[in-house]
């Protein structure tokens, strides 16, 4: 018996598309006939998928609220007067602060990036005071420009595409080294090595005898709340216990251009615990280290922003672990 599958009720096709893992799968299905094409090119279809896959909170935020919200530029500290004040503050910074200030390194203000300096000042000192008055806001034209879609594609379809894609950077290819050039030389830069377990084929490795640090930037990140994850692997270099003078600590900081930052540190116990949790053998010679995703905090983005991040490892002078980093990823959360 011949069956006309195109005659299935729309709600059935909605349910089928809920199980298609990729946007391209849905688009390929829609190209099979006119009925499915018209079904998919419908605002209610994409709203349905956003609600099913990402929840009603994100549906409301990205489809109903974010394009109607606006922010006062004084609360956002984005006016010309604010920027002039940041420039004045920057000009008065002592050389030692410019060279060693971690947030200035993370945002590249160390090298004269005034937008980065303004982001660091907003995130730490200004926007936390005004957070109750700020909203996640963007206009549709800016949104389409940010994702390189100036045509008349359905807005909810573009939102679904943004929520579905992985906002990810490789530590080997798309981050920058940073360090105090007075005390640290070229040999202390984080290295890159091949690794077939990485989707990029290459990873960054922190094994400096003193300090290793990287910084990087995400461009054109939409307003929202993001969890930050890093894919990390630890390799044990020595088993003897450090003395009281030895240090092995880590620090991660993430600073939105217009938003609330995240920053925290790890101590020796953190590294020891994660090594034990993600290591299959007990001896250095036979150790098989596994990759793990570490939650690095939450950031809130109020307006379209560049996102700065920095990651550094202190080993003074005791070097216990080699810290390998594959990628950093931003994940939209409720």
Phi, psi and omega in degrees: 000130178281138180236130177270099184293337180290345180276358177300145178301151181302323182298331177290317177295323175303315181293321179298315183292337176298334183263357177280121191288333186238152176301321180298328177297318179294318181293323177296319178297319182294338181275001182282331176199167185294323183297313180291327177297314180294326178296314183287327179277052183224136184300319183295329179297312183288326174298320178299314181294321178299316180295318183292316188271331187237356174094162184290333180294312179290328175300312181294319183296311189269338181257336186243330190251315195298330182272349177259346180282150173222157179238144172288125185293338177289319176293326180280350181057044183243009182283168177299322179295319177299316182295322177296323177293320177297320178297320179296315179298321180296318182295339183264000181289135174296152182301322181296322178292317179299323184282325190247347182298119187297315180296330177288326175292314183302317184268006181064016174294337176305328181256019174093011178284100184291327177295323176293319178297317178298321178298317180296319180292315179301309188295327186266323190246332190254303187296328175302329179288331185253009188301327180289343181260352184262152180231157173283117190216142173198146176268158188298322181298316179295320179299311181296321178295320182295327181256015175060043178229091181267355184279193186263025176304141181306131184300316181296330177292319178294322178296316178300319179298318180295316180294334184276332186281157180268120179269095193219144175231145177276136175290336182277323188256326195239023174236167186239144176282151177211144182189168176278107187293343179288322186254344186235135182251187187302325184292346180268000176295142174301139181265169173239141178224157178286143177207115183290343179282349179268140178292342178269346180082349182219143179233163173266145182229128179259105176221030180297150176283348181228292182217134172232136182210148174225157172222159179199179185216135166263136180257148171052055176271128182290158174303147180155182174254131185233134168271142182251131179232142173238139174268118190230152172219139181247132176242124181286130181258330181205151185258340184294149184284142178288159175276176181294336181279342182284149178226138171218097185226164178225157179216138177229136179223137178229126188232112175285152177296321177226081182179190182260133186273170174227138180204135174201168184235158173241150175251184181302322182298323179300313181296317180298315181297314182289331175294315180296318182293334187238032179229131186271342184231165187263341183255152179298319185296324185254007186296135173242102184276141180250149174287146173217151177265125180251130177285121187256010177119183180235142173234154175243129181245124183265327179225163177312126191220155161273140181247119178263142174218153178217147184219124180222151180238127176258130177222091188235112338268006188281126181246100185263321185235150164261124184256116182256136183233129181265297182212166170239140186223142173256130179237127179294133179232167181290000000 
